[in-house]
Amino acid sequence: MSILILGAVIIDLVVGDPRNIPHPVILIGKLISWCETVVRKITGKDLGLRILGLLLVLVVCGCTYLATWWLIWLAGRVHIYLAVAVHLWLLSTTLALKGLRQHAQAVADPLARGDVITARQKLALIVGRDTHHLDQREIIRGAVETVAENTVDGIISPLFYAFLGGAPLAMTYKAINTMDSMIGHKDERYRHLGWAAARLDDLVNYLPARLTAIFYLLLAVFTTGGLKNVARAIWYDAPKHPSPNSGIPEAAVAGALGVQLGGVNYYRGKISRRALMGEAKRPLTYHHIQQALDLTYAVTALAVASGVLVTYLVK
């Protein structure tokens, strides 16, 4: 499995997600939408939505795991090398290394040219907050926070579950993460239907987020902020974040870069005040976006090395 995961990481780094190949997450999203439509036809009552919301999560997770396992098994019936190829491809689609870099650089490059308008447009593609009014500092903050948060959601968590259960478990994690993105909101429409998806997403990211904190601490001595600032930010600032997991990488990156993240965000015109992460020892510049990406790559390398080592020791 370690060799397959190493291969998947390399494939994602080099190839990413080609537009001409359907991504499994798109199919998962369609399944979630179909399930939501069915649920809303059955009931509109709060209790009913909560019960069927839990059932929706079980159905999507079960279908994702079984479909992934079946594809690999079916390929193995044809040839063992085909099964390996399918497994590699499926594993690579659960990772977001190249995609995260491309999206973050799409924000940083216009800022380097002084093109704030384009940077806002590119940021809007990767964040949920309103971006049309953001100045340069707030654009940079949004990009750095997104890179930090997606280090767990898009890389470390999929790797964690890949080492535990290969592509079927890693893809099931992606299904959970996709459900949280689609229906795990606290607004009036999804408060009851999406509660199970949101709670499960918090649960499955709990250990990976804390492992990520350890990786950031190991790297801290090589960063501008140093070990003391990274440790302080994780310990004191991360718990202030509304998410039990997202605050950890955001605080770690803030401490490592010696900048301050968090503050006021707007979602559909409504204000949302986020706790401040780290200390503003340096002003945010577009260079910090690349530095956050560099940290993500270093954390990924530590995660893969740790997974390979643990797998070897267990055997």
N, C-alpha and C positions, 0 to 999 in steps of 0.2 A: 504493500500500500504506500509506503514512503516514496518509492520510485515513481509511482503514479502521481502522487501529490506534487513531487518536485517537477515532474513533466508538465502537470497542469499549470503550475505557477509560471513556468517558462512560456507555455503556450499563451497564457493570458498576458504576460509581459510583452510578447512579440506580436501576437495576433489581436488580442482583445476580443471584442464582439463584432465580427463582420456583419454588415447590414444585410447582406444577401443570404444569410443563414438565420432562420427563425430562432429566437432565443426562448429557452424553456420558460423563463419567467413570464413571457407574453401569454403562453398557454395557461400558466398558473393563474395569471390575472383574469383571463377569460373564465376559468373555472370559478374563481371567487365571485366574479360579477354574476354568473349564472346562478350560483348558490344564493347570493343575496336576493336576486329577483324571485327565486322560488320561495325563500323565507318570507319576503314581504307580501307575497300573494297568500301565504298561509295565515299570517297574523300581523297586526300592527300594534298589539299591546306590549307594554314594557316587559312584563314577565315572560311572555311568549318569545319576544325578541332575544331576551337574555338566554333562555333555554336553547332556542334554535341557533343562536350565535355560537354557543358551545358546540352544538352538533355540526355547524358549518366548519368550525376549526378542525374537528375530528375527521370530517369527510375530506377536506382539502389536504390535510397532512397525510391521511391514509392513501388517498389517490396518488399523491405526489411520490410517496415512498415506493408504493407498489409499481407505478408506471416506470420509475427510474430503474428499479431492480429488474423489471421485466424486459426493458430495452437491453440492458447488459446481458441478461440471460439469453435473450433471443439472438443477440449478436454472437454469443458464445456457441450457440447451436450451429452457426454457420462456420465460424473459425475462431480460435482463441485469440488471434491477433486482432480480429475485428472487435471482439469484446473489449480488449485492451484499448483500442482506438476510441470506441464509444465511451468507455469509462473515463478516459483522458479528456475527451471533449466535454462530457457532462460535468466533470469536476472543474474544468477551466471556466465554464459558464457561471459557476457559483462565486467566482472571484471578480474583483473590480479594480485590479491594480492599474491596468492601462487606461481604462475608462475614467478612473478618478484623476489620473494625471492629465489626461486630455481635457477634461472639463475644468480642472483647476487652472491649467495653463491658458485655457481659452479666456479666463478672467484676468490672469496676470499679464498676458501679452498686450491687450489693449491699454491696460493701466500704465505699462512701460512706455507707451506712445502718448499717454495723456488723454486717451479716448475713454472717458468715463461712461458715456452713453452706451457704447458697445459692451463695456465691462458689466454694466447693470443688466443688459439683456442676456449675457452669457451666465451671469450669476442666477438669474431668474429660472434657468433651466435645471439648477441643482439644489435650490433651497425652496422652502415653502413660504418664507416671509415675503412681504411686499418689498420690491427693489427699486421702483420707479423714482423714489425720492432720495436714495442713498448717496452720500458723498463718498469720496475716495476711501477714507478710513473705514467707513461702514461696509463698503464693498469688500475691502480686504478682510475685515473681521468675519464677514459672512463666508468667504472662501476658506479661510483658515479653520473656522469652526466646522465647516462641512468636511474638509479633509480629515480633521481630527475625529469627528463622529463616525465617518465612514471607514476609518481604520478598523474599528470594531465590527460594525455591521457588514461592511463589504469585503473584509479580508480575514481578520483574526477569527471571528466566529465561524465562517465557512470552513476555514482550515481546521479549527478545533473539532468540528463535527465530521470533517472528512477523515481525520486521523482516527476518530472513534468508530465510524461506520461507513466510510467510503462515500461514493457519489449519492447513494440513496438517502443517507442521513444528512449530508451537506445540502442536497436539493430540498429536503424537507425543511431544513432551517431557512432556506431562501423563501419557501412557501410561507412560513410563519412571518418572516420579515416583510414579505409582500402584503400579507393580510393586514399587518399592523399599519403599513403605509396606506392601504386602501380603505380599511374600515375601522382601524383602531383609534378613532378620533373621539374627543370628549364633547363634540358639539351635539346639538339636539338630534340630528339624524342618526348618529352612530353611537351615542352614549351607551345604549343598551345592546344593540346588535354587535358592536365591536369590542365589548369589554373583555371577552375571553381571548381574543386575538391580541389585545394590548397587554394583558397580564402574561400571556404565554411568551410574548416577545421579550418582556422584561426578564422573565425566568430564564429563557435559553441564552440570553446575552450576559447573565449575571457572572458566571465563571470566566468566559472569554474577556469581559471588560476588566476584570481584576487581574487576569494574567497579562493583559495589555499594560496595566499599570506597572507591573513588575518589569516588563520589557523597557518601558520608558525610564524607569528608575535605573536600570542597568546601563542605559545609554546616556543618562543625565550628565555624567562626568565629562562627556565629550560635547556638551551643548553650551550655548552662551549663558543660559540661566544657572546651570550647575545643579548638583544633586540636592542641595538645600532648598532651592526654589521649587524644583519639581516635586520633591517630597511634601513641602509645605502646601503647595497648590492642591495636590491630590488629597491630602489629609483634611485641610480646612475648607477648600473651595468646592471640590467635587460634590460633597453632600448637599450643597445649596441648590444644585441643579434640579429642575423638576423631574428629570429622568434619573432613575437609580443607576444607570449605566453610562449614558452619554456624557455626563459631567466628568467622568474619569479621564477619558482621552483629551477632552477640551482643556481641563485644568492642567493636565500633564504637558500639553503642547504650549499652553500659556507660560507655564513655569520654565520650560525648556528654552523658549524663545525670548524670555524676559519681557513679554508684552502682556497687555490686559485684554481679555475677551469677555463676552457677555455684555449686557446693557439692555437698551430698549429695542425691541423688534415690533413690527406691525404685521398682523395677519388679517388680510381682507379689511384693512382699515382699523382694526381693533388693536389697541396697544397691549404688549406683553413685556413685562419687565423681567429680565433674566439676571440672576446673580452674577456679580463680577468674578472672573477667574484670573488669578495671577495678579502681579503687580506691574504697573506701567513704567518699567524702567527704561523702555525704549519706545519710540513712536512706531506704530504699525506702518510698514511700507510694503509695496508689492513683492519685495524680495522674500518676505516672510511666508508667502504662499509656497514658493519653491522650497524653503527651509522646512515647512510643515510636511511637504511631500517627501523630502529626504528622510525625515524622521519616520514617516509611514513605511518607506522601503526598508529602513534599518530594523524597525519593529517586525516587519514581515519576515526578514531574514532570521531574526532571533526566534520567531514563532516556528518557522519551518525547521530550523536546527534543533529546537527543543523537542518538537514532535518526533523528528527522526531519532533523536537520542532516547526519548522515553520509549518509543516503539522497540528500539534495539534492546534496551534494558529489560523490558517486559518479556521479550522473547527469550 
